[in-house]
Amino acid sequence: MKTYYRYTEHVHPWVGSEWEIELSVTFFDPIVGGQKIDATFTSIARRQSLGYALADVAQQAYLEYKGRDPDPLYVNDSFVLRAQVGTLLVELKEKNKTLKRVYTQRDDLTEKLGKPRIF
């Protein structure tokens, strides 16, 4: 299982910016011979609540995989799903740390320009 995050910032001059976060979960498919997208989760958030949007996407993925019927043709064991959800949560924590570091760097640079901190 691999997860991919895609962040897109939509900027509007009057309303402000919004972030669209997409989480794609892929699995190796031996028939195709590569990664196949299993599920995609999307969340949209304002700039100040980007961390909440990441948590929302992770929660969507957790609920999806927790609620699936462990069909033997689809997945070997429900333990595999729990491990995959655990991997998603670990990746979410890493992404949150990265976002906090980027926000701090951005605020430091805006302060150097004489503008107020955003985050």
DSSP file (Angstrom, degrees, kcal/mol; ACC not computed):
  #  RESIDUE AA STRUCTURE BP1 BP2  ACC     N-H-->O    O-->H-N    N-H-->O    O-->H-N    TCO  KAPPA ALPHA  PHI   PSI    X-CA   Y-CA   Z-CA
    1    1 A M              0   0    0      0, 0.0     2,-0.4     0, 0.0    26,-0.2   0.000 360.0 360.0 360.0 136.0    0.0    0.0    0.0
    2    2 A K  E     -A   26   0A   0     24,-2.2    24,-3.2     2,-0.0     2,-0.4  -0.980 360.0-152.0-131.1 147.4    1.2    3.5   -0.8
    3    3 A T  E     -A   25   0A   0     -2,-0.4     2,-0.4    22,-0.2    22,-0.2  -0.948   6.3-165.2-120.5 142.9   -0.4    6.8   -0.1
    4    4 A Y  E     -A   24   0A   0     20,-2.3    20,-2.7    -2,-0.4     2,-0.4  -0.992   4.1-157.9-127.8 131.4   -0.1   10.0   -2.1
    5    5 A Y  E     -A   23   0A   0     -2,-0.4     2,-0.4    18,-0.2    18,-0.2  -0.897   5.6-169.0-107.2 137.5   -1.1   13.4   -0.9
    6    6 A R  E     -A   22   0A   0     16,-2.2    16,-2.4    -2,-0.4     2,-0.5  -0.990   3.1-165.6-127.4 123.9   -1.8   16.2   -3.3
    7    7 A Y  E     -A   21   0A   0     -2,-0.4     2,-0.4    14,-0.2    14,-0.2  -0.919   6.7-178.8-110.1 131.6   -2.2   19.8   -2.1
    8    8 A T  E     -A   20   0A   0     12,-2.1    12,-3.0    -2,-0.5     2,-0.6  -0.994  13.9-152.0-130.4 127.0   -3.7   22.5   -4.3
    9    9 A E  E     -A   19   0A   0     -2,-0.4     2,-0.6    10,-0.2    10,-0.2  -0.874   5.5-161.8-100.6 125.0   -4.1   26.1   -3.2
   10   10 A H  E     -A   18   0A   0      8,-3.4     8,-2.6    -2,-0.6     2,-0.4  -0.929  12.3-160.9-104.6 117.2   -7.0   28.0   -4.8
   11   11 A V  E     -A   17   0A   0     -2,-0.6     6,-0.2     6,-0.2    -2,-0.0  -0.851  12.5-179.1-106.9 132.8   -6.4   31.8   -4.4
   12   12 A H  E  >  -A   16   0A   0      4,-1.2     4,-1.5    -2,-0.4    -2,-0.0  -0.995  26.3-138.2-127.0 134.7   -9.2   34.4   -4.7
   13   13 A P  T  4 S+     0   0    0      0, 0.0    -1,-0.1     0, 0.0     4,-0.1   0.780 100.2  28.5 -67.3 -25.2   -8.4   38.1   -4.3
   14   14 A W  T  4 S+     0   0    0      2,-0.1    -2,-0.0     1,-0.0     0, 0.0   0.802 126.7  37.9-102.9 -36.0  -11.5   38.9   -2.2
   15   15 A V  T  4 S-     0   0    0      1,-0.3     2,-0.3     3,-0.0    -4,-0.0   0.810 101.5-125.9 -89.0 -31.6  -12.4   35.7   -0.4
   16   16 A G  E  <  -A   12   0A   0     -4,-1.5    -4,-1.2    30,-0.0     2,-0.3  -0.718  41.1 -43.8 111.2-168.3   -8.9   34.4    0.5
   17   17 A S  E     -A   11   0A   0     -2,-0.3    30,-1.1    -6,-0.2     2,-0.3  -0.734  42.4-163.8-105.9 151.6   -7.3   31.1   -0.2
   18   18 A E  E     -AB  10  46A   0     -8,-2.6    -8,-3.4    -2,-0.3     2,-0.5  -0.946  12.0-141.2-125.8 149.5   -8.7   27.5    0.1
   19   19 A W  E     -AB   9  45A   0     26,-3.8    26,-2.5    -2,-0.3     2,-0.6  -0.936   5.4-158.8-111.9 133.4   -6.7   24.3    0.1
   20   20 A E  E     -AB   8  44A   0    -12,-3.0   -12,-2.1    -2,-0.5     2,-0.5  -0.962  12.9-167.6-108.5 123.1   -7.9   21.1   -1.6
   21   21 A I  E     -AB   7  43A   0     22,-3.2    22,-2.1    -2,-0.6     2,-0.5  -0.941   3.5-171.4-115.8 127.8   -6.3   18.0   -0.2
   22   22 A E  E     -AB   6  42A   0    -16,-2.4   -16,-2.2    -2,-0.5     2,-0.5  -0.977   5.6-164.7-122.7 128.3   -6.5   14.7   -2.0
   23   23 A L  E     -AB   5  41A   0     18,-3.1    18,-2.7    -2,-0.5     2,-0.5  -0.958   7.2-168.5-112.1 120.3   -5.4   11.5   -0.5
   24   24 A S  E     -AB   4  40A   0    -20,-2.7   -20,-2.3    -2,-0.5     2,-0.5  -0.935   5.6-158.5-110.9 130.5   -5.0    8.5   -2.9
   25   25 A V  E     -AB   3  39A   0     14,-2.9    13,-3.4    -2,-0.5    14,-1.5  -0.935  15.8-174.5-109.2 123.7   -4.5    5.0   -1.5
   26   26 A T  E     -AB   2  37A   0    -24,-3.2   -24,-2.2    -2,-0.5     2,-0.3  -0.856  10.2-163.9-120.2 154.4   -2.9    2.6   -4.0
   27   27 A F  E     - B   0  36A   0      9,-2.3     9,-2.8    -2,-0.3     2,-0.4  -0.936  33.3-100.6-129.8 154.0   -2.2   -1.1   -3.9
   28   28 A F  E     - B   0  35A   0     -2,-0.3     7,-0.2     7,-0.2     9,-0.0  -0.637  34.4-161.6 -75.7 127.8    0.1   -3.3   -6.0
   29   29 A D  E  >> - B   0  34A   0      5,-3.0     4,-2.7    -2,-0.4     5,-1.2  -0.944   9.3-161.8-112.6 112.8   -2.0   -5.1   -8.6
   30   30 A P  T  45S+     0   0    0      0, 0.0    -1,-0.1     0, 0.0     5,-0.1   0.790  90.5  57.1 -66.7 -25.4   -0.1   -8.1  -10.0
   31   31 A I  T  45S+     0   0    0      1,-0.2    -2,-0.0     3,-0.1     0, 0.0   0.935 116.1  34.4 -69.1 -45.5   -2.5   -8.2  -13.0
   32   32 A V  T  45S-     0   0    0      2,-0.2    -1,-0.2    -3,-0.1     3,-0.1   0.812 104.9-132.8 -76.4 -31.2   -1.7   -4.7  -14.0
   33   33 A G  T  <5S+     0   0    0     -4,-2.7     2,-0.3     1,-0.3    -2,-0.1   0.723  74.7  47.5  83.7  23.6    1.9   -5.0  -12.9
   34   34 A G  E   <S-B   29   0A   0     -5,-1.2    -5,-3.0    -7,-0.1    -1,-0.3  -0.904 100.1 -40.2-166.4-166.6    1.9   -1.8  -10.9
   35   35 A Q  E     -B   28   0A   0     -2,-0.3     2,-0.4    -7,-0.2    -7,-0.2  -0.528  47.4-164.7 -77.2 139.7    0.1    0.4   -8.4
   36   36 A K  E     -B   27   0A   0     -9,-2.8    -9,-2.3    -2,-0.2     2,-0.3  -0.991  25.3-115.2-126.2 132.3   -3.7    0.7   -8.8
   37   37 A I  E     +B   26   0A   0     -2,-0.4   -11,-0.3   -11,-0.2     3,-0.1  -0.511  32.3 177.0 -69.9 124.5   -5.7    3.4   -7.0
   38   38 A D  E     -     0   0A   0    -13,-3.4     2,-0.3     1,-0.4   -12,-0.2   0.833  64.1  -5.7 -94.3 -41.9   -8.0    1.8   -4.5
   39   39 A A  E     -B   25   0A   0    -14,-1.5   -14,-2.9     2,-0.0     2,-0.4  -0.994  54.0-154.3-155.3 151.3   -9.6    4.9   -3.0
   40   40 A T  E     -B   24   0A   0     -2,-0.3     2,-0.4   -16,-0.2   -16,-0.2  -0.998  10.8-168.9-130.8 133.6   -9.4    8.7   -3.2
   41   41 A F  E     -B   23   0A   0    -18,-2.7   -18,-3.1    -2,-0.4     2,-0.4  -0.964   5.2-167.2-124.8 139.5  -10.4   11.0   -0.4
   42   42 A T  E     +B   22   0A   0     -2,-0.4     2,-0.3   -20,-0.2   -20,-0.2  -0.961   9.4 175.9-131.3 143.9  -10.8   14.8   -0.7
   43   43 A S  E     -B   21   0A   0    -22,-2.1   -22,-3.2    -2,-0.4     2,-0.4  -0.993  13.9-153.9-144.0 143.4  -11.2   17.7    1.7
   44   44 A I  E     +B   20   0A   0     -2,-0.3     2,-0.3   -24,-0.2   -24,-0.2  -0.965  23.3 165.9-119.7 134.9  -11.3   21.4    1.2
   45   45 A A  E     -B   19   0A   0    -26,-2.5   -26,-3.8    -2,-0.4     5,-0.1  -0.969  36.7-103.9-146.1 158.2  -10.3   23.9    3.9
   46   46 A R  E >   -B   18   0A   0     -2,-0.3     3,-0.9   -28,-0.2   -28,-0.2  -0.317  47.4 -99.4 -72.5 165.8   -9.4   27.5    4.5
   47   47 A R  G >  S+     0   0    0    -30,-1.1     3,-1.1     1,-0.3   -29,-0.1   0.874 121.5  52.2 -57.9 -41.3   -5.8   28.4    4.9
   48   48 A Q  G 3  S+     0   0    0      1,-0.3     3,-0.3     2,-0.1    -1,-0.3   0.745 111.1  47.4 -70.7 -22.0   -6.0   28.6    8.7
   49   49 A S  G <>  +     0   0    0     -3,-0.9     4,-1.7     1,-0.2    -1,-0.3  -0.050  69.1 120.7-111.8  32.5   -7.5   25.1    9.0
   50   50 A L  H <> S+     0   0    0     -3,-1.1     4,-1.9     1,-0.2    -1,-0.2   0.881  75.5  54.3 -63.8 -38.2   -5.2   23.1    6.7
   51   51 A G  H  > S+     0   0    0     -3,-0.3     4,-2.0     1,-0.2    -1,-0.2   0.874 106.5  52.1 -62.7 -36.6   -4.2   20.8    9.5
   52   52 A Y  H  > S+     0   0    0      1,-0.2     4,-2.3     2,-0.2    -1,-0.2   0.866 106.3  54.0 -66.9 -35.2   -7.9   20.0   10.2
   53   53 A A  H  X S+     0   0    0     -4,-1.7     4,-2.3     2,-0.2    -2,-0.2   0.889 107.1  50.7 -66.5 -38.1   -8.4   19.2    6.5
   54   54 A L  H  X S+     0   0    0     -4,-1.9     4,-2.2     2,-0.2    -2,-0.2   0.916 111.4  48.1 -63.2 -42.3   -5.5   16.7    6.7
   55   55 A A  H  X S+     0   0    0     -4,-2.0     4,-2.4     1,-0.2    -2,-0.2   0.879 109.9  53.4 -64.3 -37.1   -7.1   15.1    9.8
   56   56 A D  H  X S+     0   0    0     -4,-2.3     4,-2.3     2,-0.2    -2,-0.2   0.911 108.9  48.1 -64.5 -42.9  -10.4   15.0    7.9
   57   57 A V  H  X S+     0   0    0     -4,-2.3     4,-2.1     2,-0.2    -2,-0.2   0.916 112.5  48.8 -64.0 -43.1   -8.9   13.2    5.0
   58   58 A A  H  X S+     0   0    0     -4,-2.2     4,-2.6     1,-0.2    -2,-0.2   0.887 110.7  50.9 -64.7 -38.1   -7.2   10.7    7.3
   59   59 A Q  H  X S+     0   0    0     -4,-2.4     4,-2.8     2,-0.2     5,-0.2   0.903 108.0  52.4 -66.5 -39.7  -10.5   10.1    9.2
   60   60 A Q  H  X S+     0   0    0     -4,-2.3     4,-2.2     1,-0.2    -2,-0.2   0.928 111.9  46.1 -58.9 -44.9  -12.3    9.5    5.9
   61   61 A A  H  X S+     0   0    0     -4,-2.1     4,-2.5     2,-0.2     5,-0.3   0.910 112.2  51.1 -64.9 -42.2   -9.7    6.9    4.9
   62   62 A Y  H  X S+     0   0    0     -4,-2.6     4,-2.4     1,-0.2     5,-0.2   0.935 112.3  45.5 -60.9 -47.1   -9.8    5.3    8.4
   63   63 A L  H  X S+     0   0    0     -4,-2.8     4,-1.7     1,-0.2    -1,-0.2   0.873 112.3  52.4 -66.3 -36.3  -13.6    5.0    8.3
   64   64 A E  H  X S+     0   0    0     -4,-2.2     4,-0.6    -5,-0.2    -2,-0.2   0.951 115.8  38.3 -63.3 -49.6  -13.6    3.7    4.8
   65   65 A Y  H  < S+     0   0    0     -4,-2.5     3,-0.3     1,-0.2    -2,-0.2   0.801 114.9  53.6 -76.6 -27.8  -11.1    0.9    5.5
   66   66 A K  H  < S+     0   0    0     -4,-2.4    -1,-0.2    -5,-0.3    -2,-0.2   0.856 111.5  46.6 -71.3 -33.6  -12.5    0.1    8.9
   67   67 A G  H  < S+     0   0    0     -4,-1.7    -1,-0.2    -5,-0.2    -2,-0.2   0.525  87.2 111.4 -88.0  -5.8  -16.0   -0.4    7.5
   68   68 A R  S  < S-     0   0    0     -4,-0.6    13,-0.0    -3,-0.3    -3,-0.0  -0.368  75.3-112.8 -71.1 147.7  -15.1   -2.5    4.5
   69   69 A D        -     0   0    0      1,-0.1     2,-2.9    -2,-0.1     5,-0.1  -0.686  27.8-126.5 -75.9 121.9  -16.1   -6.1    4.4
   70   70 A P        -     0   0    0      0, 0.0     8,-0.1     0, 0.0    -1,-0.1  -0.371  36.8-176.4 -73.1  71.9  -13.0   -8.2    4.7
   71   71 A D    >>  -     0   0    0     -2,-2.9     4,-2.9     1,-0.1     3,-1.2  -0.529  27.8-135.7 -68.7 128.4  -13.7  -10.2    1.6
   72   72 A P  T 34 S+     0   0    0      0, 0.0    -1,-0.1     0, 0.0     5,-0.0   0.797 105.5  54.3 -60.4 -27.5  -11.0  -12.9    1.1
   73   73 A L  T 34 S+     0   0    0      1,-0.1     3,-0.1     3,-0.0    -2,-0.0   0.773 115.9  39.0 -74.6 -24.1  -10.9  -12.1   -2.6
   74   74 A Y  T <4 S+     0   0    0     -3,-1.2     2,-0.3     1,-0.3    -1,-0.1   0.875 129.0   7.9 -92.9 -43.1  -10.3   -8.4   -1.8
   75   75 A V     <  -     0   0    0     -4,-2.9    -1,-0.3     1,-0.1     3,-0.1  -0.992  61.9-131.8-143.2 147.5   -8.0   -8.5    1.2
   76   76 A N  S    S-     0   0    0     -2,-0.3     2,-0.3     1,-0.2    -1,-0.1   0.897  84.7 -13.6 -66.6 -42.2   -6.1  -11.3    2.9
   77   77 A D    >>  -     0   0    0      1,-0.1     3,-1.1    -6,-0.1     4,-0.9  -0.990  59.2-114.2-160.0 153.0   -7.1  -10.4    6.5
   78   78 A S  H 3> S+     0   0    0     -2,-0.3     4,-2.0     1,-0.3     5,-0.2   0.753 113.0  69.9 -65.5 -21.4   -8.7   -7.6    8.4
   79   79 A F  H 3> S+     0   0    0      1,-0.2     4,-2.2     2,-0.2    -1,-0.3   0.862  92.9  57.3 -61.2 -34.8   -5.3   -7.3   10.2
   80   80 A V  H <> S+     0   0    0     -3,-1.1     4,-2.2     1,-0.2    -1,-0.2   0.911 105.3  50.2 -61.8 -42.6   -3.9   -6.0    6.9
   81   81 A L  H  X S+     0   0    0     -4,-0.9     4,-2.5     2,-0.2    -1,-0.2   0.914 109.1  50.9 -63.2 -42.6   -6.5   -3.2    6.9
   82   82 A R  H  X S+     0   0    0     -4,-2.0     4,-2.3     1,-0.2    -1,-0.2   0.899 110.5  49.7 -62.5 -39.1   -5.7   -2.2   10.5
   83   83 A A  H  X S+     0   0    0     -4,-2.2     4,-2.1     2,-0.2    -1,-0.2   0.891 110.4  50.5 -65.4 -38.6   -2.0   -2.1    9.5
   84   84 A Q  H  X S+     0   0    0     -4,-2.2     4,-2.2     2,-0.2    -2,-0.2   0.900 109.9  49.3 -67.4 -40.2   -2.8    0.1    6.5
   85   85 A V  H  X S+     0   0    0     -4,-2.5     4,-2.3     2,-0.2    -1,-0.2   0.904 109.7  52.6 -64.4 -40.2   -4.8    2.5    8.6
   86   86 A G  H  X S+     0   0    0     -4,-2.3     4,-2.1     1,-0.2    -2,-0.2   0.899 108.1  51.0 -60.7 -40.1   -2.0    2.7   11.1
   87   87 A T  H  X S+     0   0    0     -4,-2.1     4,-2.4     1,-0.2    -2,-0.2   0.905 108.8  51.7 -62.7 -41.8    0.4    3.5    8.2
   88   88 A L  H  X S+     0   0    0     -4,-2.2     4,-2.3     1,-0.2    -2,-0.2   0.908 109.4  49.4 -61.3 -42.5   -2.0    6.3    7.1
   89   89 A L  H  X S+     0   0    0     -4,-2.3     4,-2.1     2,-0.2    -1,-0.2   0.889 110.5  49.8 -66.5 -38.4   -2.1    7.8   10.6
   90   90 A V  H  X S+     0   0    0     -4,-2.1     4,-2.0     2,-0.2    -1,-0.2   0.922 111.7  48.7 -64.3 -43.4    1.7    7.7   10.9
   91   91 A E  H  X S+     0   0    0     -4,-2.4     4,-2.5     1,-0.2    -2,-0.2   0.878 108.4  54.6 -64.4 -36.6    2.0    9.5    7.5
   92   92 A L  H  X S+     0   0    0     -4,-2.3     4,-2.5     2,-0.2    -1,-0.2   0.916 107.1  50.1 -62.2 -43.2   -0.6   12.0    8.6
   93   93 A K  H  X S+     0   0    0     -4,-2.1     4,-2.0     1,-0.2    -1,-0.2   0.902 111.1  49.4 -62.0 -40.3    1.5   12.9   11.7
   94   94 A E  H  X S+     0   0    0     -4,-2.0     4,-2.2     2,-0.2    -2,-0.2   0.910 110.8  49.6 -65.0 -41.5    4.6   13.3    9.5
   95   95 A K  H  X S+     0   0    0     -4,-2.5     4,-2.6     1,-0.2    -2,-0.2   0.887 109.0  52.8 -65.4 -38.3    2.7   15.6    7.1
   96   96 A N  H  X S+     0   0    0     -4,-2.5     4,-2.4     2,-0.2    -1,-0.2   0.907 108.7  49.7 -63.5 -41.0    1.4   17.7   10.0
   97   97 A K  H  X S+     0   0    0     -4,-2.0     4,-2.1     2,-0.2    -2,-0.2   0.914 111.4  49.5 -62.4 -42.2    5.0   18.1   11.3
   98   98 A T  H  X S+     0   0    0     -4,-2.2     4,-2.5     1,-0.2    -2,-0.2   0.918 110.3  50.3 -63.1 -43.4    6.1   19.2    7.8
   99   99 A L  H  X S+     0   0    0     -4,-2.6     4,-2.9     1,-0.2    -2,-0.2   0.915 109.2  50.7 -62.1 -43.0    3.2   21.7    7.5
  100  100 A K  H  X S+     0   0    0     -4,-2.4     4,-2.2     1,-0.2    -1,-0.2   0.903 111.4  48.7 -61.0 -40.7    4.1   23.2   10.9
  101  101 A R  H  X S+     0   0    0     -4,-2.1     4,-2.3     2,-0.2    -2,-0.2   0.910 112.4  48.0 -65.7 -41.6    7.7   23.6    9.8
  102  102 A V  H  X S+     0   0    0     -4,-2.5     4,-2.7     2,-0.2    -2,-0.2   0.905 111.1  51.1 -65.5 -41.5    6.6   25.2    6.4
  103  103 A Y  H  X S+     0   0    0     -4,-2.9     4,-2.7     2,-0.2    16,-0.2   0.914 110.7  48.8 -61.3 -42.6    4.2   27.6    8.2
  104  104 A T  H  X S+     0   0    0     -4,-2.2     4,-2.4     2,-0.2    -2,-0.2   0.923 112.7  47.3 -64.2 -43.9    7.0   28.6   10.6
  105  105 A Q  H  X S+     0   0    0     -4,-2.3     4,-2.2     2,-0.2    -2,-0.2   0.904 112.4  50.3 -63.3 -40.8    9.4   29.2    7.7
  106  106 A R  H  X S+     0   0    0     -4,-2.7     4,-2.4     1,-0.2    -2,-0.2   0.926 111.4  47.7 -64.1 -44.0    6.8   31.1    5.8
  107  107 A D  H  X S+     0   0    0     -4,-2.7     4,-2.1     1,-0.2    -1,-0.2   0.885 109.9  53.0 -65.2 -37.9    6.0   33.3    8.8
  108  108 A D  H  X S+     0   0    0     -4,-2.4     4,-1.6     1,-0.2    -1,-0.2   0.911 111.1  46.8 -62.6 -41.5    9.7   34.0    9.4
  109  109 A L  H  X S+     0   0    0     -4,-2.2     4,-1.2     2,-0.2    -2,-0.2   0.887 111.0  50.8 -69.0 -38.4   10.1   35.1    5.8
  110  110 A T  H  <>S+     0   0    0     -4,-2.4     5,-2.7     1,-0.2     4,-0.2   0.860 108.3  53.4 -67.8 -33.2    7.1   37.3    5.9
  111  111 A E  H ><5S+     0   0    0     -4,-2.1     3,-1.3     1,-0.2    -1,-0.2   0.878 104.1  55.4 -66.3 -37.0    8.4   39.0    9.1
  112  112 A K  H 3<5S+     0   0    0     -4,-1.6    -1,-0.2     1,-0.3    -2,-0.2   0.825 106.1  52.2 -63.1 -30.2   11.7   39.7    7.3
  113  113 A L  T 3<5S-     0   0    0     -4,-1.2    -1,-0.3     2,-0.1    -2,-0.2   0.485 122.4-109.6 -83.0  -2.7    9.6   41.5    4.7
  114  114 A G  T < 5S+     0   0    0     -3,-1.3    -3,-0.2     1,-0.3    -2,-0.1   0.680  77.4 127.0  84.2  18.1    7.9   43.6    7.4
  115  115 A K      < -     0   0    0     -5,-2.7    -1,-0.3    -6,-0.1    -2,-0.1  -0.710  64.6 -94.7-105.0 158.9    4.5   41.9    7.1
  116  116 A P        -     0   0    0      0, 0.0     2,-0.1     0, 0.0    -1,-0.1  -0.318  43.9 -97.3 -71.9 154.9    2.5   40.3    9.9
  117  117 A R        -     0   0    0      1,-0.1   -10,-0.1     2,-0.1    -9,-0.0  -0.434  28.4-162.3 -67.7 143.7    2.6   36.6   10.6
  118  118 A I              0   0    0    -15,-0.2    -1,-0.1    -2,-0.1   -15,-0.0   0.844 360.0 360.0 -94.2 -43.9   -0.2   34.6    9.1
  119  119 A F              0   0    0    -16,-0.2   -15,-0.1   -15,-0.0    -2,-0.1   0.406 360.0 360.0-109.0 360.0   -0.1   31.4   11.2
